[in-house]
Amino acid sequence: MPDASRLVIGIDGGASQTIAVLARAETGEPLGRGEAGPSNIQAVGETTALRELNMAVAGAFRAAKLPRRPVTAAALGLAGVDRKEGLDVIRGWADLVQLAEQITIANDATLLFAAGTPEGWGLAVIAGTGSIAFTLDQHGRDARAGGWGYLLGDEGSAFQIGLRGLRAACRAADGVGQATVLLTAFLEQLGSTDPRDFIPAVYRGSWDKTYIAGLAPVVLKAAAAGDPVAQHIFTTEARELAQTAAGAVRLSGLDPHGLPLALAGGLVLESEAYRQQFLHELKACGVVPGTVGLVDDPVVGAVVLARRLLGVATAKP
């Protein structure tokens, strides 16, 4: 059984899920991985977020076949903790459950620099259910754009693409908007022939934020097939995401040419077409990336950051 005093835990918590990885401090070797639901306190509330964090941590210990106990260091990258009160809530929970002797808490986008850039700095963009862009310079100074949540922002995210597609389908059903194959596609998803059934599905049924984000691939598929409405959504949202990223770069003062870029989130990782459109729009905004790292498991970055708290030399993952 490993010595718990030389273990670290890395946590990646977002709008869709929470992942915790228990690892050896010296080598970074993962010992156990736990997964739970969303832990964005702004989106799901404090009670739910803390419960999911707790479940993920417990799952990591369980997978490692170790009794749960404090570890030496923990790094948490969590969506929704940018304000001080959010940090205080998470830190209070970590103290209560005796998570670790040393702890660092930051927005989940910060994990991407450790996992997806050569030297741990540059531009990081997440486009999954939600969207956000972060920059980090060589001196640890950061800037951000986006991350306003699905009501105020999340431009270029899967949710916004799904929502715009659904709205376009509703307007087409009214005979007001342009005809689109999205209407038929979404009705097939619903298992109905009556567009009015979208109303109870969205307002009283299972078509919540996560489900609507899951409609994004339907829009992207329709765009690839040549549907003009879907193509407009595809192009517009990629441009919106690029503008968000360019905004973060402007706020940071970093040189926009040759900037290391880390990308994460199901939308940009799973759709090469959308990723390439985003990169095209990003260059049109004046930001020309150097290296482009695709981060399919940001929790790797959390483990790196936890080990760095102990002064352990870490190679690029």
C-alpha positions in Angstrom: 0.0 0.0 0.0 1.5 3.4 -1.0 2.4 5.9 1.7 -0.4 8.4 1.8 1.9 11.2 2.8 3.4 11.0 -0.7 0.2 11.0 -2.6 -1.4 13.9 -4.5 -4.8 14.4 -5.9 -5.8 16.4 -9.0 -9.4 17.4 -9.6 -11.0 18.8 -12.8 -14.6 20.0 -12.2 -16.7 21.5 -14.9 -20.2 22.0 -16.2 -20.7 18.4 -17.2 -18.6 16.2 -14.9 -16.0 16.1 -12.1 -12.9 13.9 -12.3 -10.4 13.2 -9.5 -7.2 11.4 -9.9 -5.1 10.0 -7.0 -1.4 9.7 -8.0 2.1 9.1 -6.6 3.8 12.4 -5.7 7.2 11.5 -7.0 6.3 10.0 -10.4 2.8 11.2 -11.1 1.7 7.6 -11.6 -2.1 7.5 -11.4 -3.4 5.1 -8.7 -7.2 5.7 -8.9 -9.7 7.7 -10.8 -13.1 8.9 -9.6 -15.9 10.5 -11.6 -19.0 12.3 -10.6 -21.5 14.9 -11.9 -21.0 18.7 -12.5 -19.4 20.8 -9.8 -19.7 24.3 -11.1 -21.1 26.1 -8.1 -22.5 28.9 -10.2 -24.5 26.4 -12.3 -25.6 23.7 -9.9 -25.3 25.4 -6.5 -23.0 24.8 -3.6 -24.7 21.8 -2.1 -24.7 19.8 -5.4 -21.2 20.9 -6.4 -19.6 19.9 -3.0 -21.4 16.6 -3.1 -20.1 15.8 -6.6 -16.6 16.8 -5.6 -16.8 14.5 -2.5 -18.0 11.7 -4.7 -15.2 12.1 -7.2 -12.5 12.1 -4.5 -14.1 9.1 -2.7 -14.2 7.3 -6.1 -10.5 7.9 -6.7 -9.5 6.4 -3.3 -11.9 3.5 -3.9 -10.4 2.8 -7.3 -6.9 2.8 -5.8 -8.1 0.4 -3.1 -7.0 2.8 -0.4 -8.9 4.2 2.6 -9.7 7.9 2.2 -7.2 10.1 4.1 -5.5 13.5 3.7 -2.9 13.6 0.9 0.2 15.8 0.8 -1.0 18.1 -2.0 -4.1 18.7 -4.1 -4.8 20.9 -7.1 -8.4 21.7 -8.1 -9.3 23.3 -11.4 -13.0 24.1 -11.2 -15.4 26.0 -13.3 -17.3 28.8 -11.5 -14.7 29.7 -8.8 -13.4 32.9 -10.2 -15.0 35.1 -7.5 -13.6 35.1 -4.0 -16.8 33.7 -2.5 -16.5 30.6 -4.8 -13.0 30.0 -3.7 -13.9 30.4 -0.1 -16.7 27.7 -0.4 -14.3 25.2 -2.0 -11.5 25.9 0.4 -14.0 25.5 3.3 -15.0 22.1 2.0 -11.4 21.0 1.5 -10.6 22.0 5.1 -13.7 20.2 6.3 -13.0 16.9 4.6 -9.2 17.2 5.3 -8.4 16.9 1.6 -4.7 17.8 1.7 -2.0 19.5 3.6 -1.3 21.9 0.7 -4.0 23.0 -1.8 -4.3 25.2 -4.8 -7.7 26.1 -6.4 -8.2 27.9 -9.7 -10.5 28.0 -12.7 -10.5 24.7 -14.7 -9.0 26.4 -17.7 -5.7 26.8 -15.7 -5.2 23.0 -16.0 -4.7 23.3 -19.7 -1.5 25.3 -19.4 0.1 22.5 -17.4 -1.3 19.8 -19.7 -1.3 21.3 -23.1 1.5 24.0 -23.5 5.3 23.4 -23.8 6.3 25.7 -20.9 3.1 26.0 -19.0 1.9 29.4 -20.4 0.1 30.8 -23.4 -3.6 30.8 -24.4 -6.1 28.2 -23.3 -9.6 27.8 -24.7 -12.3 25.5 -23.5 -15.3 24.9 -25.7 -17.5 22.1 -24.4 -20.9 22.6 -22.8 -19.7 26.1 -22.0 -16.8 28.2 -23.2 -14.0 30.3 -21.7 -10.6 31.6 -22.8 -7.6 32.2 -20.4 -4.1 33.5 -20.8 -1.1 32.9 -18.6 2.2 34.6 -19.1 5.7 33.5 -18.1 5.4 35.4 -14.9 2.1 33.9 -13.7 -0.1 36.8 -14.7 -3.4 35.8 -16.1 -6.3 37.2 -18.0 -9.6 35.8 -19.2 -12.6 36.4 -21.4 -15.8 34.5 -21.6 -17.0 32.1 -18.9 -20.1 34.1 -18.2 -22.3 31.1 -18.2 -25.1 29.9 -20.5 -27.5 32.8 -19.9 -24.9 35.6 -20.2 -22.4 34.2 -22.6 -20.7 30.8 -23.5 -20.3 32.0 -27.1 -19.1 29.3 -29.4 -20.0 26.5 -27.0 -22.0 23.4 -27.6 -24.9 24.8 -25.7 -25.1 27.9 -27.8 -24.9 25.9 -31.0 -27.6 23.5 -29.8 -29.8 26.4 -28.6 -29.4 28.4 -31.8 -30.2 25.3 -33.8 -33.3 24.7 -31.7 -34.4 28.3 -32.0 -33.9 28.2 -35.8 -36.1 25.0 -35.9 -38.8 26.7 -34.0 -38.8 29.7 -36.3 -38.9 27.4 -39.3 -41.9 25.7 -37.8 -43.6 29.1 -37.5 -43.0 29.8 -41.2 -41.0 32.9 -40.1 -37.4 31.7 -40.3 -35.6 30.0 -43.2 -36.5 26.3 -43.8 -33.9 24.0 -42.3 -33.3 20.3 -41.9 -32.7 20.9 -38.2 -36.5 20.9 -37.7 -36.8 17.4 -38.9 -33.6 16.3 -37.1 -34.7 17.6 -33.8 -38.2 16.2 -34.1 -36.5 12.8 -34.7 -34.5 13.4 -31.5 -37.7 14.1 -29.7 -39.6 11.2 -31.2 -42.4 13.4 -32.3 -43.9 15.0 -35.4 -45.3 18.1 -33.6 -42.8 21.0 -33.1 -45.0 22.2 -30.2 -43.6 19.2 -28.3 -40.4 21.1 -28.0 -42.1 23.3 -25.4 -42.7 20.7 -22.7 -39.4 18.9 -23.5 -37.4 22.1 -22.8 -39.4 23.7 -20.0 -40.7 20.7 -18.2 -38.9 17.7 -19.6 -35.4 16.3 -20.0 -34.1 18.8 -22.5 -32.0 20.7 -20.0 -28.8 22.6 -20.6 -26.7 19.4 -21.0 -29.1 17.8 -23.4 -29.3 21.0 -25.5 -25.5 21.1 -25.7 -25.7 17.5 -26.9 -27.7 18.7 -29.9 -24.6 20.6 -31.2 -23.4 17.5 -33.3 -26.8 17.5 -35.0 -26.2 21.1 -36.1 -22.6 20.4 -37.2 -23.7 17.4 -39.2 -26.4 19.5 -40.9 -23.8 22.2 -41.6 -21.5 19.6 -43.2 -24.4 18.4 -45.4 -24.9 22.0 -46.7 -27.9 23.2 -44.7 -27.6 27.1 -44.9 -29.1 27.7 -41.5 -26.8 25.2 -39.8 -23.8 26.6 -41.8 -24.5 30.1 -40.6 -24.7 28.9 -36.9 -21.4 26.9 -37.4 -19.5 29.9 -38.8 -21.0 32.5 -36.5 -20.3 30.5 -33.3 -16.7 29.6 -34.3 -16.1 33.3 -34.9 -17.7 34.2 -31.5 -15.3 31.7 -29.8 -12.4 33.2 -31.7 -13.3 36.7 -30.7 -13.5 35.5 -27.0 -10.0 34.0 -27.3 -8.6 37.1 -29.0 -10.2 39.3 -26.3 -8.3 37.3 -23.6 -5.0 37.8 -25.5 -5.6 41.6 -25.8 -6.3 41.9 -22.1 -3.1 40.0 -21.3 -0.8 42.1 -23.5 0.9 38.9 -24.8 2.3 38.8 -28.3 -0.5 37.3 -30.4 2.0 35.8 -32.9 3.4 32.4 -32.1 1.4 32.1 -28.8 1.2 28.5 -27.5 -2.5 27.4 -27.6 -4.1 24.6 -25.6 -7.6 23.4 -26.6 -10.1 21.4 -24.5 -13.7 20.6 -24.5 -15.7 18.1 -26.5 -16.8 20.5 -29.1 -13.3 21.5 -30.3 -11.8 18.1 -29.7 -14.4 15.9 -31.3 -15.2 18.1 -34.4 -12.1 18.7 -36.5 -14.2 20.9 -38.8 -15.2 23.2 -36.0 -11.7 23.3 -34.6 -10.3 24.2 -37.9 -12.9 26.9 -38.4 -12.1 28.3 -35.0 -8.4 28.4 -35.8 -9.2 30.2 -39.1 -11.4 32.7 -37.3 -8.7 33.2 -34.6 -6.1 34.1 -37.2 -8.7 36.6 -38.7 -8.8 38.2 -35.3 -5.1 38.7 -35.3 -4.0 35.8 -33.1 -1.6 33.3 -34.9 -1.0 30.3 -32.6 2.4 28.6 -32.4 2.0 25.1 -30.9 -1.6 23.8 -30.6 -2.1 21.2 -27.9 -5.2 19.2 -27.7 -6.0 18.3 -24.1 -8.5 15.4 -23.9 -7.9 14.9 -20.1 -7.3 18.2 -18.3 -7.1 16.4 -14.9 -3.6 15.4 -16.0 -2.7 19.1 -15.6 -4.2 19.1 -12.1 -1.9 16.3 -11.1 1.1 18.2 -12.5 0.1 21.3 -10.5 -0.4 19.3 -7.3 3.1 17.8 -7.7 4.6 21.2 -8.3 3.2 22.4 -5.0 5.7 19.9 -3.4 8.5 21.2 -5.6 8.6 18.0 -7.6 10.1 18.5 -11.0 7.5 17.7 -13.7 8.1 17.0 -17.3 5.5 18.0 -19.9 2.8 15.4 -19.9 
